Amino acid sequence: MFNQDHFLLDNGLLGWFYKILTPIEWLMTQVMTLCHKFLVLIGMNEIGFSWVFSIVFLVLAVHACIFPAFIKSIKGMRNMQAIAPKMKKIQQKYKG
């Protein structure tokens, strides 16, 4: 009845999106699993808080990766605010 070799998300409208996210999902899984194994190695229980701390570490790692882009975006917004009066004058000049 069901074809097990055919996964629903592999094609269709969102198939390309799934194919892009698969390596990112794999990387995030590896980071979280590595952190969990490290926490178990240093003596934490395999079930419970070791997974919680692994998820927290993953969130912090993702935030650390996104932070430079966030700072660049804020600087760009500040630069646009600084030149906004000049752009307003130019728009008024060529308004017609």
NUTOR-735514 format. One line per field, with one value per residue: residue number from 1; x, y, z of N, C-alpha, C in turn; residue in three letters. Coordinates in steps of 0.001 Angstrom, whole numbers, plus 500000, padded with zeros to 6 digits. Last residue first. Layout:
REM residues N
pos = (NUM:...) .
n_x = (X:...) .
n_y = (Y:...) .
n_z = (Z:...) .
ca_x = (X:...) .
ca_y = (Y:...) .
ca_z = (Z:...) .
c_x = (X:...) .
c_y = (Y:...) .
c_z = (Z:...) .
code = (ALA:...) .
//
This chain:
REM residues 96
pos = (96:95:94:93:92:91:90:89:88:87:86:85:84:83:82:81:80:79:78:77:76:75:74:73:72:71:70:69:68:67:66:65:64:63:62:61:60:59:58:57:56:55:54:53:52:51:50:49:48:47:46:45:44:43:42:41:40:39:38:37:36:35:34:33:32:31:30:29:28:27:26:25:24:23:22:21:20:19:18:17:16:15:14:13:12:11:10:9:8:7:6:5:4:3:2:1) .
n_x = (508862:510804:513414:513452:512505:514624:516666:515699:515765:518477:519241:517897:519159:521680:521196:519679:521630:523317:521591:521305:523961:524197:522316:523542:525842:524669:523590:525856:527022:524929:524704:526432:525328:522896:523885:524936:522640:521305:523126:522972:520306:520553:522268:520727:518795:520329:521063:518685:517601:519804:522393:523793:527251:530018:531414:529962:527630:528687:529514:527050:525880:527579:527002:524284:524418:525959:524329:522040:523104:523807:521264:520019:521631:521054:518160:517476:517478:515449:513245:513123:512492:509894:507600:506217:507745:509810:510376:508316:507602:509768:509866:510228:507774:504709:501858:500811) .
n_y = (565853:564701:565398:566611:564657:562836:564369:564619:561913:561410:562986:561650:559009:558418:557264:555064:553544:553028:551455:549239:548292:547520:545438:543641:542983:541669:539443:538178:537416:535601:533053:531560:531930:530602:528002:527691:527896:525586:523630:523971:523165:520496:519610:520015:518039:515733:515745:515519:512605:509920:509498:511645:512675:512234:512842:511374:512831:515094:513940:513151:515697:516791:515003:515562:518231:517924:516187:517762:519812:518353:517467:519913:520727:518786:519362:521803:521311:519445:520958:522686:520979:520132:521625:520702:517563:515340:514485:514178:511448:509041:505852:503358:502414:502959:501319:498812) .
n_z = (491687:493299:493556:496098:497810:497617:498741:501367:502129:502102:504275:506398:506275:507107:509595:509002:507703:509884:511423:509742:509753:512425:512452:510685:512109:514285:512937:512019:514510:515582:514588:516164:518679:518321:518090:520678:522249:521352:522221:525004:525374:524612:526636:528902:528349:528361:531047:532483:530979:530875:531677:534183:534054:533723:531480:529602:529428:528158:525724:524668:524327:522388:520304:519905:519021:516689:515179:514816:513279:510966:510079:509553:507450:505515:505222:504077:501338:501117:501924:499759:497684:498515:498590:496305:495419:497355:499926:501729:501553:500215:499114:500047:500826:499654:500878:500000) .
ca_x = (508187:509420:513027:513987:511716:513286:516777:515912:514487:517625:519767:517561:517739:521558:522068:519061:520471:523814:522074:520138:523347:525051:522104:522225:525967:525427:522720:524898:527697:525249:523850:526635:526691:522909:523189:525823:523704:520689:522827:524235:520706:519683:522672:521932:518404:519686:522121:519316:517214:518427:522097:522907:525817:529322:531881:531343:527565:528089:530495:528061:525280:527474:528363:524694:523682:526417:525676:521939:522569:524827:522306:519465:521593:522408:518664:517521:518396:516802:513660:513362:513770:510997:508586:506517:506618:509412:511454:508928:506681:509437:509470:511392:508689:506054:502748:500000) .
ca_y = (566255:564260:564724:567320:565878:562441:563940:565815:562629:560726:563289:563037:559200:559081:558435:556142:554015:553802:552738:550055:548742:548593:546630:544187:543645:542909:540351:538710:538367:536892:534090:531595:532418:532050:528609:527590:528892:526907:523774:524223:524536:521391:519491:520827:519447:516158:515772:516829:513758:510362:509506:510552:512947:511682:513480:510996:511485:515228:514565:512134:514722:517433:515126:514227:517904:518810:515780:516488:520123:519041:516497:519026:521537:518881:518069:521704:522311:519059:519814:523229:521699:519187:521851:522114:518460:516027:514514:515497:512480:509881:507195:504017:502829:502741:502472:500000) .
ca_z = (490470:493405:492318:494942:497630:497178:497344:500544:502114:501130:502942:506044:505963:505800:509520:509773:506943:508740:511953:510071:508510:511900:513306:510374:510810:514506:513687:511046:513607:516189:513999:514706:518434:518557:516950:519513:522397:521166:520799:524312:525725:523841:525230:528727:528517:527110:530032:532360:531788:530664:530242:533820:534156:534868:532717:529890:530008:529488:526614:524981:525237:523701:520823:520340:520238:517772:515571:515528:514604:511747:510424:510573:508673:506077:505686:505536:501885:500712:502732:501097:497634:498395:499647:496467:495615:496129:498937:501633:501101:501359:498683:499464:501882:499146:500944:500000) .
c_x = (507425:508593:511579:513470:512154:512407:515408:515967:514583:516268:518901:518052:517391:520104:521907:519887:519754:522661:522608:520553:522124:524482:522947:521951:524644:525562:523402:523948:526761:525997:524251:525860:526985:524292:523160:525181:524659:521748:522219:524011:522013:520040:521846:522452:519607:519256:521546:520460:518001:518184:520707:522549:525028:527847:531026:531837:528962:527961:529944:529123:526293:526895:528366:526101:524089:525729:526195:523304:522432:524337:523364:520519:521051:522458:520101:518097:518563:517844:515090:513854:514126:512351:509777:507612:507109:508174:511077:510030:507358:508650:509033:511107:509925:507038:504118:500860) .
c_y = (567481:564707:564239:566720:566627:563660:563528:565449:563881:561414:562644:563430:560654:559336:559163:557414:555141:554348:553625:551421:549618:549151:547793:545453:544292:543683:541699:539702:538968:537851:535488:532731:532488:532640:530128:528224:528871:528001:525143:524427:524889:522843:520419:520755:520348:517616:516176:516872:515000:511583:510049:510651:511716:512002:513111:511610:511025:513876:514679:512686:513655:516460:515753:514252:516533:518437:516619:516033:518854:519338:517139:518019:520704:519705:518141:520387:522122:520050:519406:522119:522247:519858:520906:522364:519877:516862:515214:515586:513829:511086:507996:505464:503541:503285:502084:501261) .
c_z = (490649:492199:492327:493633:496370:496936:496801:499057:501246:501018:501860:504649:505647:505411:508188:509683:507676:507901:510832:510607:508758:510603:512800:511182:510401:513198:513900:511707:512556:515257:514463:514050:516936:518300:517100:518278:521201:521264:520504:522817:525022:524114:524344:527284:528287:527183:528671:531350:531463:531547:529939:532337:533726:535002:533923:531195:530408:530182:528030:525922:525640:524725:522213:520922:520780:519077:516734:516019:515447:513159:511317:511034:509827:507366:506199:506051:503389:501219:502401:502032:499007:498389:499580:497503:495840:496415:497641:500578:500886:500869:499910:499078:501341:500178:500414:500000) .
code = (GLY:LYS:TYR:LYS:GLN:GLN:ILE:LYS:LYS:MET:LYS:PRO:ALA:ILE:ALA:GLN:MET:ASN:ARG:MET:GLY:LYS:ILE:SER:LYS:ILE:PHE:ALA:PRO:PHE:ILE:CYS:ALA:HIS:VAL:ALA:LEU:VAL:LEU:PHE:VAL:ILE:SER:PHE:VAL:TRP:SER:PHE:GLY:ILE:GLU:ASN:MET:GLY:ILE:LEU:VAL:LEU:PHE:LYS:HIS:CYS:LEU:THR:MET:VAL:GLN:THR:MET:LEU:TRP:GLU:ILE:PRO:THR:LEU:ILE:LYS:TYR:PHE:TRP:GLY:LEU:LEU:GLY:ASN:ASP:LEU:LEU:PHE:HIS:ASP:GLN:ASN:PHE:MET) .
//
